[in-house]
Structures are given as C-alpha cells and as structure tokens.
Amino acid sequence: MLPVFLTKGENPHLNTSNNNQRRFSIVSKNFDNEYHNQQQIQVIDSELSQPLPNADGSTSRRRLTQIISIVENSEENVIKPKGRYLLLFIVEPILTGCFLFPILVLFWDCGWNLTVTMINSLNNYPLAYNLDKGNYTSEDYGDYSPQSLIVPYVIVEILLLILYLCQDLLYDFLKRQHTVVGMILLKIHTLLLASFYIVQWEMIWTILDQYTPTDWTFLMVLSLASLFALTVLTGTLSDMVCSPFVVSYDSIDHCIQFECPLVTAQMDRWKINLMNFILYEFIISNITIIGWHGFYVILDQYLYPDDTTICLNHRLSSLIIFVKRSVANQSNFDLGKQMKLLNDNKQFKKSLELFDKHKKNNIETFSSLIITQALKACAHLEDFQRAETIYHLISSRIKDDLYILASLIHLYMQCGDVARAESLFDTATTKTLSMYGAMMKGYIKNNQANKAIDLFNEIKNPNEVIIMVLFNACAQLGTIEALNLTKKVSKEIPKSFHLNPRLITSLLDALMQLGHVVDAHLLFSRSQNKVLPMYGAMMKGYIKNNMANKTIDLFNEIKHPDEIVTILLFNACAQLRTPQALELAKTVSKKMPECFYSNIRIPTSLFNALIKCGDCSSAEILFVKMRKSVEAYGNLMNGFNHDNNPSKTLDLFNQMKHNGINANIIIYLCVIKALSQIGDYELCQSIVKEIPHCFLVDHKIQSALIDMWGKTGSVDQAKQIFEKILEPNHIGYTAMINCYGLNGMGIQSIELYRKMPQQLIDEVAYVSVLNACSHSGLVDEARSIFRNIEIKTESIYATMIDCLSRAYCFREAQELIEEYERLNSPVIVMYMALLSGARNEKNSDLSQNIYDRMKNLFPQMTNPLISAAVLLANVYASSGDIDKASDIRIQLNKSGLKKKIGLTWTVTNGEIYQFRAHDQSHPRSDEIYVELEKISKELTQHGHEYDSSWITRSLNQDETVASVLCGHSEKLAIAWNFVANPNTTRIQLTKNLRVCGDCHRATKLIAAIRQCEIIVRDANRIHHFYTNGQCSCSDYF
C-alpha cells in the first residue's frame, strides 16, 4: 500500500514512472530479488542520519543507499516545472474520475454481485434473487433505513483497520519466507482486504442513496473542494481516486508527494499507519465516493430524465434490499419448510392454518415453495374453495412460475376438475416433467389410466418419477396391453434407474396387480437392497392374487415392520379366516408399538381381521378403545351380520344416530343386511323410512332393499322397487329372481330370468334361478337351464345337485358329482345337498354311504361333518332306529364337538327377541310356557300328533315327546307373540336352521286355529303359513 504520509526525511520528489519501475526490476535482480517492481520504496534524504522507519525488518541500509543512488542519478529523475504539476493537480482528479472510475465500478459491481450469488446459493435461494434491478417497491424497504447500515459499516471499518495496521509486518514476514505458501497467504490477505473494501464502499453508497439529485450537486462540489484541500495537506493525488481497487500501483504514471506537516520523523510507524488509515481509507475514500456518486447521479438525471430504472440512484440501494429481502426470504423459506413438514406428516389443516396466519403479510411476496405447499394441502383436503381464493391472489404469477402451475394442475386433478387441469396444461407454453407427472397422477386418480398412458407416449425423455406413475397407471388398467407396456418400459429404462427402490416398488406393484406373480417374485428376489415398500408391494400383490399365506411368509422375514406392512398382514389374516390367522393377528397386535394405534387404519384392519376370523367379542372390545369413525362402525356391523347377530348391528346404528355421526351408503347397506336377517316387515318399514332419498336411488341400495323385502316375504314391495329401476343391472335382476325363489315362486323366477339381457347373466344369476327351481320342484326347467350354461362353476353344479336331490333324483345327482370331480377336487357342499335329500326321503342306507364318503374325503372339515352327523342321526330317528340315532349323538358329545345352535328371532312392539330350544332367559318365560301349553292342547284337540322322529336323543325321565318338540325355538317365538299381542293377525319369525317337519306341520295348524298368518324364514326358504292351514312351500322343503 503506497503511504500518504512521508516523514520530512523521505524524498519529496519520488517519481514512479514506468521507466523507473523497469529500473527497480533490474536493481532487484542484482540484489537477489530482494525487491521487485511492485515493492514500494521509501527514500531517505541523504542529509538525514536517522534510519528508515521500519527498514530494519526488510533490508540493509547499504543496499538501500545503492538503490537510491541509482534512482536519483537517472535522467528521468529531474524536477519538471511546477506549472505542469499544478495543471495535473487540477485536471487529473477529473480525468481519473470520468474515465478510470467506470472500470473500477465494473470491478466493484462484479465483486458485489458474486458475493450476493454465493450467499443466495448457501441459503438455497434462487441465485439471482437479490440482483434484479429497477423493480424495487416500498415493500422491499419496509422499516429499513439507510442509517441502519451505519453500525455494520463501523464494524467493517474496524476490521479493515486491523488488517491495515498489521499489513507492514505481514508483508515483510511473508516476503522473507520465499515460499509458495507465503505467497498464497499474501494473495489471500490482498483478496480479504479487497472484499472488505467492496462491502465498505457498498455500505457508504447505500447510506448516501437517500439524497436527491439536487442534494448531490451540492455534495459533488463540496467533495471536490475537500479533495483539493486534502491533496494540498497530504500530498497525494491519483492514489485518492484509485484506491482501494488497484492492487498494483505500477500503472500509475505520476505520484507526486508533498511534505506533510502533521508527521514528524520521531513518530512511530504504527501511528503513521493509523493516520494514513483515518485520512486515506476513511475520510478521503468516503469523500471520493461522494464525488463519484454525485457526478453519475447528475449525469443520469441529465441523460435519462424519464427513465428512473437506468439512474444509478435507483440501483444503488441493493444492500438495503439485499438485507431486507434476505430476511424476508429466509422467513418465507422457513414458512415453506414448516408447511412442507406439516404436509409430509399429513397435517394439511394445520399447514393451511399456518399459511392463513402469514397471508396477511402480502401473498405476492411468498415464495413458490409456500404457494405450492398451500395448494398441495388444499388438494389433499379437496378444499376447492380455498384453492380458488389462493388462485385469484396469485393469478399474475401463474404463467411465469412453472412450479405453481404444476401444483394447480395437481390440485384440479385431485378435486376432480379434469377439464380445467387439461386447459391449464394445454395452454402452458413450457411443459415440464412435473406438469406431465401431475396430469398423469390426476388421470389415475380419476380412473382414466388410458389417458395417463397416452400422455406418457408424448414424453421424449421420462425421468424416474414419470416411469413410476406409468407403472401405477398400468396397474390400474389391468389389461394385456398394460402388461406388455410395463414389460417393455422395464426393459428399456437405464440401469441406474434400477437403483431407485421407489421405481422397483412401483414395478413390483404393477406386475402383481396385472397377475404376473412369478415375474414380480423374480424381480423381488434379485433386488439386493430390499426396502419395506418393496415388501409391501409384494404382500399387497399376494393378497390381490388370493395368496395370503405367502403374505404371512414374507411378513415373517421383516425384522422391523412398519405401519403399512402391519396393515397388510392383518388384511391377509382377514382373507384366510382360519384359527391360525386369528392367533397370528392377536400376537402381532400385542407386540406392535403403542404409537401404531394412533393410525386409524391399523386398528381398523386389525378389527376387520378379528371380525372376519369370527372373533366378534375381541373386535367389540377393540371397538370401544378405537376412535369412532364411520368405517369402524361399518366393519363392526359387517362382523355382527356375519356372526348372525343382526340386533347388535341395529344397536350400533342407533348409537351412531345418538352420537350425531352421519351414516354413509355402506352403513345403510349393513343395516339393510341386518334387517334382512331379522326379516320383520314392520321393523324394516320403520328403518327404511330413515334412509335419505339420495341413497334410495342408488343401485346398490335398491338391490339390497329388493333382497330385504324378499327375505321378509314381502314380494310385492320388492317388485315395486325393481319396477322403478329404469335399467336394472345384473345385481338388481338376480336379487329379484332370488326373491321369487325364496318365496316359492319358481315360475316367476324363470320368467324374469328369460327377460334378463344376455350380457348381464352371470354365475349369480344362474345359481339364483336354479335355486328357485329347486325350491319349487321345477326339475325339468332346471335341467334345461343347466344344459345351456357354457361355463359351469362349482356353485352352479352344487345348486343343480341340490335341485336333483330334493326331487330324489339321487343317481343323476351322483353322476353330476362324478362329472365335476373328473376335472376338479371334491366339494363338501355337493355331498351335503345329496345327504339332505336322502334325509328327506328317510333313506338311511344312502345317507350312511354318503356320510362315510364325506369322512374319507374331508376328514379335516369339522363343522360340516358335525352337521352331516346330525342329519344322519335324524335319518335314523325318522326311520325308527332310535338306538342308532342315539349312538351318533353320544359320539358327538364324547368328541366335544358341538353342533350349530338353533336360534329364532322375532320382533314384537319394535323390540327384537331371540329364542333357543327350551329357552327360559326371557323375563316373562312363565307366561310364555303357559301360552305354549295352551297351544299344545289346541293342536292335540285338532288332531295333531307329535312326530318323535324329529327327536334324535333319548328322552329324560321328566320329558315327553310333546314337551321336547314344543320346546323348539320357533314354537317359543310363536307363543311369545301371542303373549305380547293376544289378538295379533300376523307373526313373523326368522330361523338360522332348516325348520323341522313337526314344527312345519304344527305351524300350519296354529295359523288356522288362531286365524293368524305366520311367516317363517329358515336357512333355505320362506314359508308363508296361511289361515287356511296351507304353506306356500306345498310341503316341498
């Protein structure tokens, strides 16, 4: 650094022209490069004997004297006339300021902008975020003022002073080292000093930016006068204008030094450096800045009076704006990160609440991250109204911000507005992969996977995300074309993509959903880095392809299952419905972390597994602890219906209404199912009135109501609903066909079947019409329909065998069984139908043969074999072989196996009552048994004889045939109806087993004696016992 102050002993006429610099270089070489052409030399007057200040740290006096001698004896070191120097003194500041300054400003501007860019990069801001010019508003400044930069300016000046004061010692020390490291440190010191200059000058410029051009005219004149006075005082001219940007002073042709009266020879060197710093770096520099700034502000005002964006006065506030925008942007960035964190944790409402809290600050200044996160939350909540509000506030930014545009497309797709999303996408001038991805995901969301695939074909270079979305679309489509495309793309993708576990997961899911389990298994087994989502895709696929056992095997390989994997395990257990699956579900539920229960899907899936596996008691306990949702209510209702406990389903429905939970279509389907199980007309009518009209027009509800009315014996009600459906689907047709069949109206079933469109006829329709023929004895019609069925399934064969067995066509039925078993495994339902027909014929030999064959074919099927043993015992009892029937009963009791308990439900005065054989749990049991005795006497008086063949056990000492048969559950239910309503004219019962022959004959007689219509629905059909003593089944049951 060339000093401003020199002592009186220092040469006042040092000329540093280019020729002198060349001579310095020659001398430096002669003295082992002790000095170089940029080394600054302080010359001591030969008349003075004092040593050169600070010279002892760099070189000897002898060598320096020789250098001075060479310089002083040169021809160029001749003092020129003072008038010339006076002219230079006046003109040079102006010339230097006008021509040298633009180059220096370019250096300064590049340094400043580079600093801003680096800071933006470190803060993850857009690189040019604070470099835009001419677009500043009052919002950019806010409460900031130029004076707020004074404190950081002082701090920078102090740091600059420290560097300045230590520079002589540092230079001398590093020069003596003659090492590369020393030179590197020297350059770092120089760059650090230059960096401080950049910040210092930017601050000063910004602080002074508040003045008007008129003020600058005065300031410019004042600064030039100050510079002139200081030049006279300190003896420097060009250095003032050039500092601090010229690192090397070789380019300065003239440097005239005048003696300074403020410095004495006895003054310490650090004091001289301090004086230099205060005047040279602080006062002179700042005054120089004022002169420069004033000159260019006035120049811009003169050249461009109407364009304020060009004027430097509007560009020089960049530091204030940088500070303001950086703080605001950091605040925006933090807000965006907070919203993203909330969205990632699926706390979308909290994310929008945070957005609304800060929205008042000015949404126009929000970053793209904040806007996109707000739109994402709206998309997940499907809050279209709030999204529209945000859209109107940022509409001016949409075309220029591709991130926001992609988020809007995603939003509209998630909210189901496909047309608007397509409009935004089509009008976008630049289509990014994010937009394509949003469109493809939206098509999948709206079940338009074909369009997603069409869009994929337009993309030239799809990335990993696009390919993942494509696989999802193929999985949804489920066609051969989708499978071929999945295989084709999976072979063409770069090998690097195979390292992405998310992409492999989506490919596994696609293969599984498309039914290619083997290919998915090979891909999974070859994957080295197996992550939990990959396990999840495989487990989900196994469940999809009815391979739940493999799902459980895969689960056992996982050390730390997450929530999704646990849900899939419970779903697999629900699909298996075995005691082992139930035990596994309970074991896993006990071991899983307590935090899992906070995810409603986990207790819901566990709850579903318990219900499907038949453990409704454990499910009910879990339900009490669960967060009550509509889905949870629906699952428990399904469980109760499946467990033949419809009254609890209706209790849950009443509980929902009491808690103010609105039922959806699934809940109403469960309620209708429960009503169909109970089968009471008045109860059905009272609850159906509560179903909203919007649900009553739904095809699923209409079909369920047809089934319900059919099972209550109200064929006319079911027919009315069916006829109101403009275009019945296959479910509606089959429900009505089955309704006719249950009520013994086989002819009507066949007629409706003939009217059914051929494309709607499926397996369920075939089974329904064949079942109607079976219960109406229409064997020939059944044979005709069966022969015309192209693809005969297990259910179709079983129904036809049941039809033949009821008609005692056992040989033909056995031939059908043999025909089926040529290509398929034996099915126990077919043998049960054959055994039931043999029981009706009281054919003990045939029944025994069928039972023995069942034991050989199905030794593990405990429950069906118990039912078969009970039927066999009934056959022996009905044929008069009581001992044989008793032996079978005794064997059943010894085995510990229990037969299915017979239950009968009835509704009186709006209350559901359940009875079992010889039940005495009713609070009015005494009255019921008194009424039952009265009914028994009436039956006897009208010639009824109790049929002991329907008793398959030995009588106790206090029992009679009449007392045992009168204790059947359906007779108890009938007696209770007469106790509750003595003059009733209609009684309705539902029984879970087939009604026995004695109860069937007795009920016909009771209906005639009491002149009361009795409707009984058993496990097979509905019996209408009319007041004339006849039954709708014509005793064909």
HELIX and SHEET records of a PDB file:
HELIX    1   1 ASN A   18  ASN A   30  1                                  13    
HELIX    2   2 ALA A   55  GLY A   57  5                                   3    
HELIX    3   3 ARG A   61  GLU A   72  1                                  12    
HELIX    4   4 LYS A   82  LEU A   95  1                                  14    
HELIX    5   5 THR A   96  LEU A  100  3                                   5    
HELIX    6   6 PHE A  101  LEU A  122  1                                  22    
HELIX    7   7 SER A  138  TYR A  141  1                                   4    
HELIX    8   8 PRO A  146  LEU A  149  5                                   4    
HELIX    9   9 ILE A  150  LEU A  165  1                                  16    
HELIX   10  10 GLN A  167  GLN A  177  1                                  11    
HELIX   11  11 VAL A  180  ILE A  207  1                                  28    
HELIX   12  12 LEU A  208  GLN A  210  5                                   3    
HELIX   13  13 PRO A  213  THR A  234  1                                  22    
HELIX   14  14 SER A  238  CYS A  242  1                                   5    
HELIX   15  15 ARG A  269  ASN A  276  1                                   8    
HELIX   16  16 PHE A  277  ILE A  284  3                                   8    
HELIX   17  17 SER A  285  LEU A  303  1                                  19    
HELIX   18  18 LEU A  312  HIS A  314  5                                   3    
HELIX   19  19 SER A  318  ASP A  344  1                                  27    
HELIX   20  20 PHE A  348  LYS A  359  1                                  12    
HELIX   21  21 ILE A  363  THR A  365  5                                   3    
HELIX   22  22 SER A  368  LEU A  381  1                                  14    
HELIX   23  23 PHE A  384  LEU A  393  1                                  10    
HELIX   24  24 SER A  395  ARG A  397  5                                   3    
HELIX   25  25 LEU A  402  GLN A  414  1                                  13    
HELIX   26  26 VAL A  418  THR A  427  1                                  10    
HELIX   27  27 LEU A  433  LYS A  445  1                                  13    
HELIX   28  28 ALA A  449  PHE A  456  1                                   8    
HELIX   29  29 GLU A  464  LEU A  477  1                                  14    
HELIX   30  30 ILE A  480  GLU A  492  1                                  13    
HELIX   31  31 LYS A  495  LEU A  499  5                                   5    
HELIX   32  32 PRO A  501  GLN A  513  1                                  13    
HELIX   33  33 VAL A  517  ARG A  526  1                                  10    
HELIX   34  34 LEU A  532  LYS A  544  1                                  13    
HELIX   35  35 ALA A  548  PHE A  555  1                                   8    
HELIX   36  36 GLU A  563  LEU A  576  1                                  14    
HELIX   37  37 PRO A  579  LYS A  591  1                                  13    
HELIX   38  38 GLU A  594  SER A  598  5                                   5    
HELIX   39  39 ARG A  601  LYS A  612  1                                  12    
HELIX   40  40 CYS A  616  LYS A  625  1                                  10    
HELIX   41  41 VAL A  630  HIS A  642  1                                  13    
HELIX   42  42 PRO A  646  HIS A  658  1                                  13    
HELIX   43  43 ILE A  665  ILE A  678  1                                  14    
HELIX   44  44 TYR A  681  VAL A  688  1                                   8    
HELIX   45  45 HIS A  693  LEU A  696  1                                   4    
HELIX   46  46 HIS A  699  LYS A  711  1                                  13    
HELIX   47  47 VAL A  715  LYS A  724  1                                  10    
HELIX   48  48 HIS A  730  LEU A  742  1                                  13    
HELIX   49  49 GLY A  746  LYS A  755  1                                  10    
HELIX   50  50 GLN A  758  LEU A  760  5                                   3    
HELIX   51  51 GLU A  763  SER A  776  1                                  14    
HELIX   52  52 VAL A  779  ARG A  787  1                                   9    
HELIX   53  53 GLU A  794  ARG A  806  1                                  13    
HELIX   54  54 PHE A  810  GLU A  821  1                                  12    
HELIX   55  55 ILE A  828  GLU A  841  1                                  14    
HELIX   56  56 SER A  844  LEU A  857  1                                  14    
HELIX   57  57 THR A  862  SER A  878  1                                  17    
HELIX   58  58 ILE A  882  SER A  895  1                                  14    
HELIX   59  59 SER A  925  GLN A  941  1                                  17    
HELIX   60  60 SER A  948  TRP A  950  5                                   3    
HELIX   61  61 VAL A  961  CYS A  966  1                                   6    
HELIX   62  62 SER A  969  ALA A  980  1                                  12    
HELIX   63  63 GLY A  997  ARG A 1010  1                                  14    
SHEET    1   A 5 GLU A 911  ARG A 916  0                                        
SHEET    2   A 5 LEU A 903  THR A 908 -1                                        
SHEET    3   A 5 ARG A 986  LYS A 991 -1                                        
SHEET    4   A 5 GLU A1013  ARG A1017  1                                        
SHEET    5   A 5 ILE A1022  PHE A1025 -1                                        
END                                                                             
